[in-house]
């Protein structure tokens, strides 16, 4: 009788824990969908509004500054608000270990380019079209992983990549037939420029993600420290890009020219969205992340119909359906007999932020109780 009562006592906490985990998964799903869809829709909205347009290069710099500031505050929290210990830690990690810091110059350059290209792409493409086409980053990341990291893909994943490419191709064929109507609302929009920008963005996202994973192997730095290092380079490179592309205009009108409340929402979403996803992704398995990405495509398409009068026909629906199915298929767990290719390494959020936090246990670095030690990446 004692053993029976003890087993019942043990089941109650387990049931409560399972219910809590289930709620956290649903919350994670909602956060991932909202972040994926809202960033693209909000950028498209502010870039198509009449009136003065903000400088996208300044928005990229501002997002990097906010991201670095947030990560510094988190590191300070880990150090229990000990300013001296935090300063010594940053000095050692960034300056004294300069060789380790310099390794992040390449991915930071690529991420800065990618963030600028996303603005160009979304400014010239319908939000739903961009959301569907941008899923090509899964294909590029998978190919770079096979080439650079010698990882293997299951048959289901290879099939899903073919379906993904086919779905994107169908969407482009549909958009080619309707591109005159798609850009009729603004003579400043160029469909081909947007398409080239999103393709280069996908290539850069795939290469940077795999390169970042490669240089992090064997590193003991936390994900927050890595984002500080990335952000330092990103801010400097972003300022160089601003000077090169918009220097005279910024000098004349000011850094914050054209900034409205909605523009600030976009910048905050870009800066904090990736960090927020990094926190909730700890509670979301890979299938849930794939489902979130697929569902965000549906949300973006539906919202585009109401916000931008986007026209959805049978061809677009077929292409988007193939992409949604391919994303979900790719996120399915591999059979035990397949190669050691972790599916979550190529199915991260559409925000494509320079943040690789879905690697085992890194998010525990966020907790203050871990401030006394650094876990490996």
N, C-alpha and C positions, 0 to 999 in steps of 0.2 A: 504493500500500500504506500509505503514511504517513497519507493522509487517512482510509482505512478504519479503521486502528488508533486514530486520534484520535477518530473518531466513536463507536467502541465504548467508548473511555475516557470520553467525555462522557455516554453512555447510562447507565453504572453509577451515577453520582451522582443522575441524574434518577430512575432506578428506585427508588433508596433513598429519595429525597425523596418520591416518590409513595406509597411504602409507609408512610412516617412520617405523611404527611398523611391517609392512609386510616385509620390507627390513631387519629389525633387526632380524626377525624370520629366514629368509633365511640365513643370515650371521651366526646366532646361529647354524642352522642346519649344515652348512659347517664346523664350528669350532668343533662341537661335533663329526662329522664323522671323520674328519682329526685326532683329538686327539685320538679317540678310536682306529682307525686303525693304525696310524703311530707309536704309542708307542709299540704295540705288534710286528709289522713288524720290527721296528728298533732294538728291543731287540733280536729278532730271528736272524736278520742279523749279529749283532756284536758278538753274541754267537756262530755263525757257521763259522766265518771267520778263516782262518788258521793263525798261529802265536801265540804270547803270548796273553793269555786271562786275562782280568782285573778281580779283585776280586769283585764279586757281593755284598759282604757285605760292601765293601768300597763305592760302588755306592749308596747303600741304605742310608748310613750315609751322604754322600755328598748331596743327594737329600733332606734329612731332614734339613741339615744346610742351603741350599739355600732357602728352603721353610720358615724356621723361619726368615731368614734375610729379605725375601720379606714381610712377614707379619709385622715385626717390622717397616719396612719402610712405610707400609700402615698406621699403627697406628701413626707413626710420622707425616704422612701427615694429618691424622684426627686431630691431635693436633696442626696443623698449624706450624710444625717444632719447637715447643717449647720443647727443650730437657729436661728441668726441670720437666715440667708437664708430659711428656712422661715417664720419669724415675720414678716419683712418682706413676704414674698409673700402670706401670709394677710391681713395688715393692709391691704395694697394692694387685694387682690381682694375682701375682704368689706366693709371700712370706707370706704376712699377711693373705691372704685367702688361706692358705696352704691346708686346708681340701678340699676346692673346687678344688684345683689343683691336689691333690692326687687322686681324683675321676677319673682322666683321665689316671692314670697309667695303668689300665687294658686294655682299648681300644688301648692305645699307644703300649703296649706289643703285642697285637693281630695284629695291623696294621704293626708293624715292622716284625713280623713273616710272615704275608701275603705278604709283599713286597719282602722278601727274597724267599718265596715259588714261587712267580710269575716268578722270574728269573730261578729257578730250572725247573719249568713247561715249560716255553717257550724254555729253552735250550734243552729240551728233546722231545717236541711235535712240530709238524708242526704248523705254526702260525694260519692257518684257523681252525685246530682242537682245538687249545687252545681257540680261539675266540668263537667258538660254545659251547664248554664244559664249559667255564667260565660263561656262562649265567645261570648256575645252581645257581649262587649267588642270582638270583631273587627268586628261589624256597626256598633257605635257609633263606633269609631275610623275606619272607612271613611267613614261618613256625615259625620262632622266634618271629615275630610280633604278631602272633596269640597266641603263648604260653606265651610270656613275657609281652606283652602290651594289651592282650585281645582284639585285633582288629579282625574285621570280613572281609571276602572276599566274593565278589559276585560270582554267579555261573559261569559267564564268566571267572573270574579270576581263579577259581578252574580248569575249563576246560583248560585254557591256561597253567596252571602249569603242568597238566597231559601231554599236548602236548609237553611242553618244555622237560619234563623228557623223553618222548618217542623219541623225536628228538635227544637228546644227546645220548640216548642208541643206536639208529640206527647208529649214527656217530661212536660210539665206536666199534660196531660190524664190521663196514666197515674198521676201522683202525686196528682192531685186525687181519683181514685178510691180510692187507697190511703193517703191522708194520715192517716186515723184510726189505721191500723195502724202507720204510720211514726213517729208521735209517741206511741204508746201506752206506750213505755218511760219517758216522762218528761212530767209534766204541765206542766213549765216550757217545753216546746218549742211553738212556734207556727209552723206551716208558712207561713201568709200573711206573717207578719213576716219570715221568712227569705227568701221570694220577693221582697218589696218591697226588702229590703236588698240582695240580689244584683243586682236590676235597677238600682237607684240606683248601686250600685258600678260596674256596667258603663258607665252613662252618664258617671259621673265619671271613670272610667279613660279612656274615649274622648276626652272633652273635654280632660282634663289632658295626655294624651299629645300631642295635636295642638297644644295651646297651648304646651307645652314645646318642641316642635319649631319652632314659629313664632318664639318669642323667642330661640331659640338660633342662628337663621340669622345669620351674620356675626359670631358670638361667637368669641373666641380662647381662652376658658377650657377647661381640660381637664374630662373627665367626672368626675374625682375632686373637683375644685374645685366643680363644680356640685352634687355630692352633699353636700359640706360645707355649702354655702349652703342647699340643700334641708333638710338635717338640722337646721340651726340653727332655721329656721322650724318644722320638724316637731316638734322637741322642745318649743319654746315653746307651739305650738298644741296639742300633745298634752297638756301639763301643764294648759293651760286647760280642755281637754275632761275631763281627769281630775277637776279641781276642780269643774267644773260637774256632772258626772254621778255621780261617786263620792267627792266631797270628804269628807263626814261619815264615810263608811264607811272610807276610807283613813286618816283621822285616828284612828279608833278601833282599826283592826286593823293598820295599817301598810302601807307601799308594796308590800312583797313578800309580803303575805298570800296564802296558798294556793299559793305557788310550790313546785313539786317538781322533781325532776330532769327529768321529761318536759316540764314547762312551760318550763324553761330550754332544752331541745332545740328546742322550738317557736320560742322567741325567737331563738336562734342561727340556726335555719334561715331565719327571716324576715329577719334582719339580714344574714347572710352569703350566703344562697342567691342573692339577686339579684346580688351582687357576683361570686360564683363563676360564675354563668351569664354575666355580662358578660365574664369572661375566656375561657370556653370557646366562647362564641358567635362569637368571631373565627374559629374553625376549622370552624364549622357553616354550610353554605349554607342558604338560605331553605326549600328543600324538606325538608331534614333537620329544621329547626325545626318545620315543619308536621307532619311525621311524628312527632316527639317529643311534640308536644301531643296528637295523636290517640292515640298509644300510651299516654300518661299517663292518658287517660280510661279506657282498657281496664284499666290497672293499678289505678286507683282503684275501678273497679266490682268487679273480682275481689277485691281486698282488702276492700272493704266487705261482700262476701258472708261472708267468714270472720270479720272483726272485729266487724261490727255486725249480722250476720244480715240483710243487705239482700236484698230479693226482686227478682229480675230476671225480667220476663215478656216476652212477644213485643212488646208496645207500647213498653216502655222500650228494648228491643234495637233496634227499628226507628228510634226517635227518636235514640238515641245513634249508631247507624250513619250516619244522615244527617248528624249533626253532625261525626263523624269524617271522613266523605268530604268535607264542605264545607270543613273546616279544611285538609285536604290539597289540595283543588282551589284554594283561595284562595292557597296558598303557591306554586303553580306559576308559573314565569316567564312574563311577558307577551310576546305577540308584539311584534316590533320596530315594527310599525305603530301600536301602541296608545299611549295617552298616557303621560306620564312619572310614573306612580304607582309608587313603589317598594314592592313587596309586603311587604317586611320591616318596614315602618313600622307595620303593624297586626297582626302575628302574633307578638308577643313572648310571653314566658313567662307562665303562669298566676299566678305569684307576684305579677304586676302590680306590681312594685316600682317606685319612682320612679327608674328608671334606663333611659336610652335610649342604649345603648352599641352597638347594631348599625348604627351609621352609620360610613361608611368611615374606617378608620384610627384611630379614637379610642382603641382599646385599646392602640395602640402607646405611649400615654402612660404605661402601667403599667411599661414597661421603664426601668430606671435610665439607660440610654444616652441617653434622650430628656430627661433632667432639665434640660438646658441650654436647652430651647426648648419652647414650648407650641404644640401643633397645633390647628388649627381644628376646631370641632365640626361 
